[in-house]
Amino acid sequence: MARKRKKMSVSVEAGNPKVDLTQQIKNAAEGLWYISETDAEIFPFTGSKADAVTKENLLDQIGKPPDARVEERGFEEMFKRFITIQDWFGDEEKAIAEKFAALKSVLEKNLTDLKVFKVGRIELDIYFVGLDKEGNLAGFQTKAVET
């Protein structure tokens, strides 16, 4: 399911104390799509206090049962495919990779213990999360279809 993508700029208010983290993520993710067997928008995720970034804490905060299927993935590993510039990239693909790199930077500058959790089976909810300076789970969420 291909979507027409509009031209996008790479400027992000990373590190600007006047722009809260949720807005920084929203701005950085604008125009980006998480590509799997379907394309899905990327939205900020704002959780609540947590002692650590764990699947148990995430499941509790998103209202899923403790025995829900969850796969934990590495933050760097998950971003690699979106930010690596390939030889065949044209200007649009390079701009998208740069925008994903800017989104990654916003998360790295504002969150600690970054992890990725895929929740569900086939139709997945995906959370790129860490702890903010107040100890809340935060990051972004998206969806994917993986068969």
Protein Blocks (a to p, Z undefined) as FASTA:
>chain_A
ZZddddddfbdcehiakbcfklmmmmmmgopacddfbdcddddddddddfbdcfklmmmm
nopafkbccddddfklmmmmmmmccfklcfklmmmmmmmmmmmmmmmmmpghiacddede
hiacdddddddfkopacddddddddZZ
